[in-house]
Amino acid sequence: MNLTPLQQEVLLVLTTEWQTPIQLAAQLSNASEDTSSVNQPLKDLASKGLVQVNPVVIGMYRLTSDGSSVKSALLGAQ
């Protein structure tokens, strides 16, 4: 699966716990709380089935089992 560097970075900070874009942006290497840097990668990752969007609470995201597998593969390749 081809992921952009930003998609990979967002995927690596995601966990299986629900998180907001602000929480994710704060963990990125650029250490900005600007959510615009994570919104599009989150949408892209969700469309690939790697991220789940909370159906009840808007703006919460977590890894799917496929996302966890891809994250493990990325961590193994580093």
C-alpha positions in Angstrom: 0.0 0.0 0.0 1.4 3.4 -1.0 1.1 6.0 1.7 2.5 9.5 1.5 5.1 10.5 4.1 2.4 12.6 5.9 -0.1 9.7 5.9 2.6 7.5 7.3 3.4 10.0 10.0 -0.2 10.3 11.0 -0.6 6.5 11.0 2.3 6.1 13.3 0.9 8.5 16.0 -2.6 6.9 15.8 -3.5 4.2 18.4 -6.5 2.0 18.9 -7.9 4.6 21.4 -10.1 7.4 20.1 -8.2 10.6 19.5 -9.0 14.0 18.1 -7.1 15.7 15.3 -5.7 18.2 17.8 -4.2 15.4 19.9 -2.7 13.8 16.7 -1.3 17.1 15.4 0.4 17.8 18.8 2.3 14.5 18.4 3.6 15.1 14.9 7.2 16.0 14.3 6.4 19.6 13.5 4.7 19.8 16.9 2.0 22.1 15.7 -1.6 21.9 17.0 -2.8 23.0 13.6 -5.4 20.3 12.6 -5.2 21.2 8.9 -2.0 19.1 8.7 -3.8 15.9 9.8 -7.4 16.3 8.5 -6.7 15.2 4.9 -4.4 12.4 5.8 -7.0 11.1 8.3 -9.7 11.2 5.5 -7.3 9.4 3.1 -6.5 6.7 5.7 -10.2 6.2 6.6 -11.0 5.7 2.9 -8.3 3.0 2.8 -9.8 1.3 5.8 -6.9 2.0 8.1 -8.6 4.5 10.3 -12.1 4.3 11.8 -14.2 7.4 12.3 -16.3 7.5 15.5 -19.9 7.2 14.4 -21.2 8.8 17.6 -18.7 11.5 18.5 -17.7 13.6 15.5 -14.0 14.2 15.1 -12.6 11.1 16.9 -10.4 8.6 15.1 -8.6 5.4 15.9 -6.7 2.6 14.1 -8.6 -0.3 12.6 -7.0 -3.8 12.8 -5.7 -3.3 9.2 -4.3 0.1 10.3 -2.6 -1.6 13.2 -1.0 -4.2 10.8 0.2 -1.5 8.5 1.6 0.5 11.4 3.5 -2.6 12.7 4.9 -3.1 9.2 6.0 0.6 9.0 7.7 0.3 12.5 9.4 -2.9 11.4 10.8 -1.2 8.3 12.4 1.7 10.3 
